[in-house]
Amino acid sequence: MPAQTIAPAMPSRASATACGGMIAMAAALGIGRFVYTPILPAMMAGLGLGKSAAGLIASANFLGYLLGALLAAWPNLPGSRRTWLLGSLAVSGLTTAAMGLTEAMPAFLLLRFIGGAASAIVLVYASAIVLEHVTSANRPALSALHFGGVGVGIAVSAVLVTALLQAGEQWSALWWTSGLLSLAATVIVAALLHDSPSSSTPIHRAPTRATNPALLRLIVAYGLFGFGYVITATFLVAIVRGSPTIHALEPIIWVIFGLAAVPSVAFWGHLASRLGLTTTFAIACVVEAIGVLASVAWPSASGAFLAAILVGGTFMGLTALGLVRARALTSGDPRRTLALMTGAFGLGQIIGPSYAGFAAEHLGSFTVPSATAVAALLLAALLVGGTQETAAGNPAAPR
């Protein structure tokens, strides 16, 4: 009898946790990190920001993201994972709102740096908690719900920004409204997302060392992926606004990007159930490379839509495939491994926007930095694609 009462409760808790994870990812990443992209053109016009300055602000966020991931990996960090997650989610909302209260470049850099650190902590701890729950409940398909939250946040924030711009609001209102939305999400996450009983104690467990050659190759490939996608993800709306033939697409291009991201984790997870995680990761890298190339090589409505769909439809799929594969290669608490993956990803993101902004300002377009991003994605595909793996060993496969 006890087994009959406990068994049905596990999927219910797993579902609630996955929903909480989805909202956390939507707030901290879909809004906290990526709302910069649709707001950026209005900021550049309102403040006279150049491409180099815009890239520097983005890189400050990604530097914070890297250091936040390293902080999450610290084995003696006091407090529970849930406490850090909720606190970081609140900080993400506050720093997002505060971007609309200043016009000073040092303040922009500091706020985006702190917000980036907060978003990385949310990603690491929310993913660790959700993956633990869905694995225990034997419902791995729920991981797609969790990671799909980023696309939901991108789409929701894109609609919000577009509506505010059409209402005549200035760039500052776009920031604080987005931040208030993130803060509201924090309350919902607190009600839905709970750590497992075995993990709610202070988080100082023995970490797993990243000495597995397959894991090391995956970490490097993940960093290349971070560099490869971030240039398009940061400057796509600015690229569209700067093109006389497609500038009218600006209000919708980021919405399409976000909507493409929503089902992407489920799609790539389904493909991984047939082909295996590593092969699917490599294929997604190639597809994303095509999207990055389309953003600059095909200056038309078709090219812009293709870029939004292919990059939007792969970046979270790749994020999930990489993290789930890293989890499968790790024994014990996955926190350190997930943090190392996130750190490598963050390093690639730090380099990408600054390099792209500097190159575009001096060369007149984003063609060269985007071509470099394509090369990075193809190299990531080669690094991971050569690893042997059977589809049966895929823990992300929907069942």
Stockholm file with secondary structure:
# STOCKHOLM 1.0

chainA/1-399         MPAQTIAPAMPSRASATACGGMIAMAAALGIGRFVYTPILPAMMAGLGLGKSAAGLIASANFLGYLLGALLAAWPNLPGSRRTWLLGSLAVSGLTTAAMGLTEAMPAFLLLRFIGGAASAIVLVYASAIVLEHVTSANRPALSALHFGGVGVGIAVSAVLVTALLQAGEQWSALWWTSGLLSLAATVIVAALLHDSPSSSTPIHRAPTRATNPALLRLIVAYGLFGFGYVITATFLVAIVRGSPTIHALEPIIWVIFGLAAVPSVAFWGHLASRLGLTTTFAIACVVEAIGVLASVAWPSASGAFLAAILVGGTFMGLTALGLVRARALTSGDPRRTLALMTGAFGLGQIIGPSYAGFAAEHLGSFTVPSATAVAALLLAALLVGGTQETAAGNPAAPR
#=GR chainA/1-399 SS CHHHHHTTHHHHHHHHHHHHHHHHHIIIIIITTTTHHHHHHHHHHHHCCCHHHHHHHHHHHHHHHHHHHHHHHCTTCCSCHHHHHHHHHHHHHHHHHHGGGCCCHHHHHHHHHHHHHHHHHHHHHHHHHHHHHHHHTTCTTHHHHHHTHHHHHHHHHHHHHHHHHHTTCCHHHHHHHHHHHHHHHHHHHHHHCCCCGGGSSCSCCCCCCCCCHHHHHHHHHHHHHHHHHHHHHHHHHHHHHTCTTTGGGHHHHHHHHHHHHTTHHHHHHHHHHHHCHHHHHHHHHHHHHHHHHHHHHCCSHHHHHHHHHHHHTTHHHHHHHHHHHHHHTCCSCCHHHHHHHHHHHHHHHHHHHHHHHHHHHHHSSSHHHHHHHHHHHHHHHHHHHTSCCCGGGCTTSCC
#=GC SS_cons         CHHHHHTTHHHHHHHHHHHHHHHHHIIIIIITTTTHHHHHHHHHHHHCCCHHHHHHHHHHHHHHHHHHHHHHHCTTCCSCHHHHHHHHHHHHHHHHHHGGGCCCHHHHHHHHHHHHHHHHHHHHHHHHHHHHHHHHTTCTTHHHHHHTHHHHHHHHHHHHHHHHHHTTCCHHHHHHHHHHHHHHHHHHHHHHCCCCGGGSSCSCCCCCCCCCHHHHHHHHHHHHHHHHHHHHHHHHHHHHHTCTTTGGGHHHHHHHHHHHHTTHHHHHHHHHHHHCHHHHHHHHHHHHHHHHHHHHHCCSHHHHHHHHHHHHTTHHHHHHHHHHHHHHTCCSCCHHHHHHHHHHHHHHHHHHHHHHHHHHHHHSSSHHHHHHHHHHHHHHHHHHHTSCCCGGGCTTSCC
//
